[in-house]
Amino acid sequence: MATQLSVNTDRGVDGRPRVTATGEIDLSNIEQFTQALSSASEGTRNPITIDLSAVRYVDSAGINALFDHADEVDRLRVIVHPLMVRVLTISGFSKIATVEMTSAADNS
């Protein structure tokens, strides 16, 4: 059974492609997440934003997808819930992408 994940691809106020995810990212739904990342970048190396501020859990499949996608674009900006900052720092992801923490009050 797939873990609940909702993914939307659009453009932010800065015009940059954006992927917004809500739920949990794991092996059961990684294809959905990966397709959204690919769709947002549209085969170019243009910078994109990934909003994970409503995601509280990402397993190794999700982290690998983020690493893979960071290699495919020139600049990756990821907005995360405070609970996720440590995971992305320990994994080393914060060294190759911009990781910004959202306010916990915004996404309780």
C-alpha positions in Angstrom: 0.0 0.0 0.0 1.4 3.4 -1.0 2.0 6.0 1.6 -0.1 9.2 1.3 1.7 11.8 -0.9 0.2 14.7 -2.8 2.5 16.4 -5.3 1.8 19.6 -7.3 4.0 21.2 -9.9 3.6 24.9 -10.7 5.6 28.1 -10.8 6.5 30.2 -7.7 6.1 34.0 -7.5 9.6 34.3 -8.8 8.7 32.4 -11.9 10.9 29.4 -11.0 9.4 26.0 -11.4 8.2 24.6 -8.1 7.3 21.2 -6.7 5.1 21.2 -3.6 4.7 17.9 -1.7 2.4 17.0 1.2 2.6 13.8 3.2 5.5 11.3 3.4 8.0 10.4 0.7 9.1 6.8 0.7 9.8 3.8 -1.6 6.0 3.2 -2.1 5.5 6.6 -3.8 9.0 7.6 -5.0 8.0 7.3 -8.6 5.3 9.9 -8.2 7.8 12.3 -6.5 10.5 11.6 -9.1 8.0 12.3 -12.0 7.1 15.6 -10.4 10.8 16.6 -10.1 11.4 15.7 -13.8 8.2 17.5 -14.9 9.3 20.7 -13.0 12.7 20.7 -14.6 11.3 20.0 -18.1 14.6 18.5 -19.2 16.6 21.7 -18.7 19.1 22.6 -16.0 17.1 25.7 -14.9 16.9 26.2 -11.1 13.8 24.8 -9.3 12.2 25.1 -5.9 11.0 22.0 -4.0 8.6 22.8 -1.1 8.7 20.0 1.4 7.4 22.2 4.3 4.4 19.9 4.7 6.5 16.7 4.6 7.5 15.2 7.9 9.2 12.0 6.7 11.5 11.2 3.8 13.2 7.8 3.6 16.4 7.0 1.7 14.6 6.7 -1.6 13.4 10.2 -1.2 16.8 11.5 -0.2 18.4 9.7 -3.2 15.8 11.3 -5.5 16.7 14.7 -4.2 20.5 14.1 -4.7 19.8 12.8 -8.2 17.8 15.8 -9.1 20.3 18.2 -7.6 22.8 16.8 -10.1 20.4 17.5 -13.0 19.7 21.2 -12.3 22.0 24.3 -11.8 20.5 25.3 -8.5 18.0 23.5 -6.3 16.2 25.3 -3.4 14.4 23.1 -0.9 12.1 24.5 1.7 11.6 22.1 4.6 9.8 21.8 7.9 12.2 22.2 10.9 12.0 18.4 11.6 13.6 17.7 8.2 16.6 20.0 8.5 18.7 17.5 10.5 18.0 14.7 8.0 19.1 16.8 5.0 22.2 18.1 6.9 23.3 14.6 8.1 22.9 13.2 4.6 25.1 15.9 3.2 22.3 17.2 0.9 22.5 20.7 2.4 26.1 20.9 1.0 24.9 20.7 -2.6 21.5 22.5 -2.4 20.0 25.5 -0.6 17.9 24.2 2.3 15.6 26.7 3.9 13.6 26.1 7.0 10.0 27.2 7.1 8.4 28.3 10.4 6.9 25.4 12.4 3.9 27.6 13.1 3.2 27.8 9.3 3.0 24.1 9.0 2.1 22.5 12.3 
